[in-house]
Amino acid sequence: MEDILDMTQTWIQISATIAVVAVAISVILLLYRAILGPTNPDRAVALDIIGINLMALAGLIAVLLVTTRFNDVVLLIGILLFIGTVALAKFLEKGVIIERDVD
């Protein structure tokens, strides 16, 4: 029974390591899109997906380290990502983030 448990843990570590490498390659390609994207909305989408990949990396690192301490980090990244996406979308649409009506 112990052999099956060790084999399962080994497969989880191998799978998580492969996933970390795949997400890292994805981040590199998205950085290219964020820097050289043809339009500003393309850059915004690339930055949004980079944030999602950072959430995935934090989750995968938590799996590799066998800890739950990174769950708060994943939630914090998600909240900040949502706020940043809303602010960036408003800026791309209106040109300002905070509207000030001076009468």
SVG drawing of the C-alpha trace seen along z (x, -y; Angstrom):
<svg xmlns="http://www.w3.org/2000/svg" viewBox="-21 -75 31 77">
<polyline fill="none" stroke="black" stroke-width="0.4" points="0.0,0.0 2.9,-2.3 4.4,-1.7 1.1,-2.9 1.1,-6.1 4.8,-6.9 4.1,-6.3 1.0,-8.6 3.0,-11.3 5.8,-11.0 3.2,-11.3 1.7,-14.4 5.1,-16.0 6.0,-15.1 2.7,-16.4 2.9,-19.6 6.4,-20.3 5.4,-19.8 2.5,-22.2 4.8,-24.8 7.1,-24.7 4.1,-25.0 2.7,-28.0 6.1,-29.6 6.4,-29.2 2.9,-30.7 3.9,-33.7 7.0,-34.3 4.8,-34.2 2.2,-36.5 5.0,-39.0 5.8,-39.1 2.2,-39.9 1.9,-42.5 5.0,-44.3 4.5,-44.1 0.7,-43.7 -0.8,-45.4 -3.5,-47.3 -4.0,-48.4 -6.9,-45.9 -4.6,-43.1 -2.1,-44.3 -4.8,-44.4 -5.9,-40.9 -2.3,-39.7 -1.8,-41.3 -5.0,-39.8 -4.0,-36.3 -0.5,-36.8 -2.3,-37.5 -4.3,-34.3 -1.1,-32.4 0.4,-33.8 -2.5,-32.5 -1.9,-29.1 1.8,-29.2 1.0,-30.0 -1.5,-27.1 1.0,-24.7 3.8,-25.7 1.4,-25.0 0.8,-21.5 4.6,-21.0 5.4,-22.2 2.3,-20.3 1.0,-23.4 -2.1,-25.4 -0.4,-28.7 -0.5,-29.9 -4.3,-29.8 -4.5,-33.3 -2.0,-34.5 -4.1,-33.0 -7.2,-34.9 -5.3,-38.1 -3.9,-37.9 -7.5,-37.3 -8.9,-40.3 -6.2,-42.6 -6.4,-41.2 -10.2,-41.9 -9.7,-45.5 -6.9,-46.1 -8.9,-44.7 -11.9,-46.9 -9.7,-50.0 -7.9,-49.2 -11.1,-48.6 -12.5,-51.9 -9.3,-53.7 -9.4,-52.2 -13.0,-53.1 -13.1,-56.6 -9.5,-57.7 -9.8,-58.4 -10.2,-56.1 -11.6,-58.6 -14.0,-61.2 -14.0,-64.5 -16.8,-66.9 -15.6,-70.4 -18.6,-72.7"/>
</svg>
